[in-house]
Amino acid sequence: MAGFRTHITVSSACGVIYGGVAVQPLGFDTDAAILAAGLTGIGGMLPDLDSDSGIPVREMFGLAATVLPLILLPRLVHAGMTREAILACMLFGYIFVRYFVSRLFMKLSVHRGMYHSIPALFIAGLVVYLCYHSPDRSVRLLMAGGVMVGFASHLVLDEIYSVDLRGVKIVLKSSAGSAVKFSSSSLIATASCYAMLGGLGYLAYKDYQRPPDDDPPPVERRRNRRMMSERETPPPFPAGRHAANL
């Protein structure tokens, strides 16, 4: 099993490559490519959320509690929320993920369970696709793909470290096959994982069927209407000029 620092190093390297490919030859903006590269690096650390060690869990949930509200920020702005409401959502989102979700996750998950699996990889990508807002769907797919690439690097690296190559004969360790898998020994965990995957997949399908949202956000629409009304209202006559005409 690869160490925490090894996963960070490999996923960060994958993020650099992924961001470079996004710019050339795919033609994405540099800003979007940099964000996708960062999400790739974070995706490589996500499977360690079910780790038995306390330090990686605290670090990862602290990072997840910070990143998830930031991913939701464009969607909150597009919804027309005030700055105070956005800050409140981000604050309570951090508290909810950092303390409530982390405790619930640690009680329900086991190390190398269904969170270390191919379905969990797609769940992570779908969550990012649904949470991140952009009128360009290709940008949302780019972000989701970055998380999935980083997640996949973690699973593959764990499988590589499950093979003992020190002797003449290749020997598989007891952890072999526990990362890149489609099911676990727990029927409830497997069914729950696939139910979550199916629900998120349905929401993503309905979202993809919707026409692209080219309208400006509500705050901008209200600003545009106010500017148009000010242009249509004729300016009042100056007092001196009006008196002279009389």
Residue, then its C-alpha position, 0 to 999 in steps of 0.5 A: m500500500a502506497g503512503f500518503r505522501t506518495h499519493i500526493t506526489v503522484s496525483s500532483a504530477c498527474g494534475v500537471i500533465y492533465g492541466g497541460v493537456a487541457v490547454q494544448p491540444l484541448g484548447f481550454d483556458t489556462d485558468a480552467a486548466i489550473l483549477a482542473a490540475g488542482l482538483t486532480g491533485i486533490g482527487g488523488m487523496l480522496p480515497d484516503l478518507d476511509s483511512d484507519s490513521g487519524i492524521p490523513v483523515r483529519e487533513m483530508f476532511g479539513l481539505a474537503a470541507t474547504v474545497l467543496p464550498l469553493i466549488l459551490l461558489p459559482r453556483l451560489v453566485h449564479a443563484g443571485m444570493t447576497r454576499e452575506a448569504i454566500l458567506a453563511c453557506m460557505l461557513f456552515g458548509y465547512i462546519f457540516v462537512r468537517y464535523f458532521v460528515s466526517r464523524l458519520f463517514m468514519k462510523l460507516s466506512v471501513h478502510r479499503g471498503m467500497y470507497h476504494s472502488i471504481p464506483a466511488l471514482f465515478i461518484a466523486g466525478l459526478v459530485v464535482y460535475l453537479c456542484y460546479h457551475s459553468p455555462d460551458r458543460s465542457v468546463r464542468l466535464l474537465m473538472a469532473g475528469g480531473v478528480m476522476v484521474g486523480f482518484a484513479s491514480h490512487l487506486v492504481l498505485d495501491e494495486i501496484y504496491s500490492v505486488d511484491l517484486r522483491g523476489v524471483k517469483i511475483v507474490l501478491k500481498s493480502s491487499a491485492g485487488s482491494a482497491v480497483k474493484f467493483s464490489s465488496s464483501s458487504l452487500i449493504a455497502t455495495a448496494s448503497c454505493y451503486a444506489m448513490l451512483g445511480g442517483l447521481g448519474y440520473l441527476a447528471y443525465k437530467d442536467y445534461q438534457r437541459p439546454p445550456d444556461d446562457d442567461p446572466p445570473p439574477v444579480e446581473r439581470r437585475r442590474n441590467r434592468r436597472m440600467m435600462s430603466e435609467r436610460e429610458t427615463p428622460p433627465p429633468f430640465p435644469a431649473g434656470r433653463h426651464a424658467a427662461n423658456l417660460 
